[in-house]
Amino acid sequence: MISTSFSLACDWLPPIIGESSTGAGTIGETSGGSEGSASSSTSDGTEDPDLTTGEDTDPAASVGEPPPGCLPLDQPFVGDVDIDGPGDVAQLAGYSRISGHLAIWGPGIGSLEPLYCLKKVNQLTLGGGDLTSLHGLENLEVITTAAELGMNSELVDFQGLNGLVQAQAIHIYKNPKLTSLDGLGGVVSLPSAISVAENDNLQSLDALTSLSHVGVFHVRSNASLVELDLPALSSIGASLEVFGNPSLPSCDAHALVPLVAVAQGACILDNLPDGCADTCW
């Protein structure tokens, strides 16, 4: 059913940016009858200056035309929406834009194919369930603020998000069967952050083939991660944090240090020892 409130059903969030949600709308209604219901904040509760908060008000920015038969971008679903069953997905069929927070959370949702028209959302949370595929989201190009992709018990990659080119931040955490980030190769810049944590079978970040700039780069406690391999990455605007990855050679992380902006910091700790010393500055 479509829920009237949404609370992220996990006890852990990436330490860079937490996420607060004030409620999800009913299909066709605004969330709480007001604008600006979705927001993002830092782990200490302060507003993150790099994330746009509130609802998306610029429907056409950086987005191509919807597929034939879909609603135009200026006729969005208005507000936040919480999907927790297959019937909810079907009710969003035809919308090319959601002005608020789209939360797809919990088991038994089934296929995302009814979301084929979707081009743009303000914020995306996807997890806590047993989806085996993200097919149906191929046309999603823009997430105005952040994407949270966590606690998906069956996903092995993010194929289905291949059309995504723009977001402020992406957080990927606690996906136990995830082996690669395939599907995120179109993302060029994440001005706020990328965080990748506690994905036990993830082996590489090499699927991020287009990523050239990030704000915070946070990679933590990924047991099988053996390489970073980000050939397009040319700048880290805030901090570099790589720690607790027991299979990742420490020198791989040290190779990214020259990309960190002047006067910002790096913390590289407790990875696979290989001659490069642990450091925090």
N, C-alpha and C positions, 0 to 999 in steps of 0.2 A: 504493500500500500504506500501511497504518498504520505510521508510523515510531515507533521507541522513543526517539528523541531529536530535538530541534528546535533549530535555530540560525538566527536571522534572517538571511536570505540577502542582506544588503545591507551596504554599507560606510558607510552614513550613517544616523543616527537624528536626529530632532528634538533640538535642543540643550537643550530644557527637561527632558525626562525620557527617559532611556535605558530599555532593557527587557532584562531577563535572564530566560532560561527554562532550567530545569534538566532538562527532558525531557518527552516526551509519552507518554501511556499507551497501552496496547493496549485495544481496546474491551472494556469490562467490568472492567478492572483499574485499580488506583490507580497514580499516577505514582511509581515508586520505592518503593511500599508505604508512603508516609508522607504526612501532611498538610503543607500550607504549601509546595508546591513552586514556585508562581509568585510572582514578586516584581517590584517596580518600584523603580528607583533614579534619582537625579539623574545628570547627565552626569559628575560627579566620582566616581561610585560609591557615594555615601552614600544611605541610604534616604530616599525622598521622604515627608515627614510627612503629606502630604495624600492619599496613596494607601493604601487598605487592601491589605495583602499577605496571601499565603496563600490557601487555598481558601475559597470561599463556604460559610458554615455557616448561613445564614438563608434557606431556600428560598422562602418566601412573601412576603418583604418587598417591598412596592411592586409586586407582580406579579399580574396577573389570572390567572384559571383557564386551563389549557391547552385547546386545541381538543378537541372530541370525538375519542375514539380514541387520544389521546396519553397517555403515561405521566404520572402525577402528579409535581408538583415535588419531592416527598420520595422519589422513586425516580430519582435522577440518574445520568448517567454520571459516575463518580468519578475525578478526576485530570485530567491534561492530555492533549490529543489533537492529533495533527498529521495533517491531511488533505492528501494530495498526489496523489489520483486519484479518479475517479468512484466506484469501489467503496467507498472510505472514507466518502464522503458517505452512501451507501446504508446503511451499517452503523450510522449514527447516527439513522436514521429512527425516529420515535416518542419520542425523548428530548425533554423539555421544559426540562431544565436540565443544564448541564455545570458541575461544581463547580470545575474548574480552567481552564486556558488552552486555548482553541480556536484553532489555527493552521491557516489555509487558505492554502496557499502553493504556487506553482508552476503551470506550464501544464498544459492538458489535463484540468482538473477537471470541466468541463462544467457541468451544472445544479446549483444548490443547492436545488432543490425538495424533496429528501428531508429538509431541515432545517425543514420547515414547522412542526413542533411546538415548536421551540425558543423559549423565553421568556426565559431568563436564562443568562448565562455569567459567569465570574469575570473573564476577560480575553479579548480578541479581537485576533488578527493576521490581516489579510487582504491578500494581495498577491503580487507576484512572478509573476503569471500573466496569462492572456488571457481571463478572465471578461468577458463583455459585459453581464452583468446580475447583480444581487444578489437577484433574485426567488427566494423560498424563505425569506428571513429576515424576512418581513413581521411575524411574531408576536414577534420579539425585542424585549423592552421594556427590559431592564436589563443593562448591562455593569458589574459591580461595581467594577472598577478602570479599566483603560485600553483604548482601541481604537487599533490601528495600522492605517491604511489607506494602503498605499504600494506604488508600483511596479506598479500595475495598468495594463497597456499598452493595454487597450481600453475601460475604463470611461469614460463621459462624465458620469455622475452617480452618486449613491448611492441611487437609487430601489430599494426593496426593504428599506431600513432605516427605512421610514416609521413603524414602530411604536416605534422607540427613543425613550425619554423620559429615561433616566438613565444617566450614566457619570461617572467622576471626571475623565477626560481623553480627548481625541480628538486624534490626530496624523495629518495628511493630507499626504503628501509624494510627489513624483516620480510623479505620475499624468499622463502626457503628453497624453492626450486629454480629461481632465476639464475641462468647461466650466462646471459649476455644482455646488453642494452640495445639490441637490435630493435629498430623502430624509432629511435631518437636521433638518427643520423642527420636529420634536416635542421636541427636546432643550432643556430650560429652563435648566439650570445645569451648568457644568463646573468644580467647585471647585478642581481642580488646574490644568488648562491646556487651551487649544486651541492647536495649532500647525499652520500651513498654509504649506508651503514647496516651492518648485521644481515647481509645477504650471504648466507653460508656457502652457496655454490657458484656465486659470481666469480668469473675467472679474469675478466679484462674489461676495461672501459673503451676498448678500441672501436666500438660501434658509434661513438660520438665523433664521427668523422669530420663534421663541419664546425664543431665548437671551437671558437677562436678567442672568446673572452668570458670570464666569470668574475663575479665579485668575490664571494667566499668559496673556496674549494675545500670541501670537507669529506674525507674518506676514512671511515672508521670500522674496525672489527668485522671485516669481510674475510672469513677464514680461508677461502680458496683463491682469493685474488692474487694473481702472479705477475700482472703487469698493468701499467696505466695506459701507455701507448696512445697519446693524444697529439697526433702530428700537426693539427691545425691550431692548437692552443698557443696563443701568443701573448696573453696578458692575464694577470690575476689582480683585480683591482683592490681587493681587501686583504684577506689572509689565506694562507695555505695551511691546512690541518690534515695530516695523514698519520694515523696512529692505530696500533693494535691490529694490524693486518699481518698475521704470522707467516704468510707465504709470499708476501710482496717484498722484493729486495729494497732495502733502505735507500740505495743509490737511485732507484727509479724515482722516488719522491724528491730526493735532493736535486735531481735534474730539472725540477720545476721551479726551484728557488729563484733563479734569475728572472722569472716572469712576474714575480711579486712586485707590486708597486712600491716605490720608495716610501719609507717611513711606515710601512705596514709590516706584518709579522708572519712568521712561519713556525710551525710546531710539527716535528717529525720524530715520532717516538714508537718504540716497541713493535717495529716491523721486523722482517727477516734480516738478521745481521749479515752484512756483506762488506764491511770495511768503512762504510759511511756512518759517522757517529750520530747518535740521537742529538737533537737540537731543538731549542725553543727560544725565540727572540721576538 
